[in-house]
Amino acid sequence: MPNSPTFSYKPLWKLLIDRDMTKTQLQELTGLSPATIAKLGRGGNVTTDVLARICNALGCEIEEICTLMRNEAEER
């Protein structure tokens, strides 16, 4: 069974740095739990609702906060 593609939230962390914003400020702005912010920090799976709340709070598009990481074996 092939590995599922995963998402990288590096673009989100770069966006926060560019805006001089902390993860705690993001949490307060979005109303997300500390556990959800931690899950994002570990590259874990989150719901599309979480991603939409972040996009709405930051006034950005989804491609500005995450990227799809494909498994090399799937690309062959």
Steps between C-alpha positions, in 0.01 A plus 500: 500500500654835398563766761245779507620839383566738784480874535777737600404811693836670446333770289279584800798539733678716242188715465486546878867604504441743213211652697696501826233279657539218754324167512325621815369804314379272220323284758329804654404642160350173375362355824687175435609286793864470606481132401401593143782753474740233627365251246567752223851544638560126467354489148202297621163462335244772569152559364419728212307710754829572679667602175202719406507674841869576457447634146208716612691637799813578297318614186688256280445205267559136597807469277661773713487282814564143387650288225437141400797270551478205264662166566785437252374148428161638393659735248663217305 
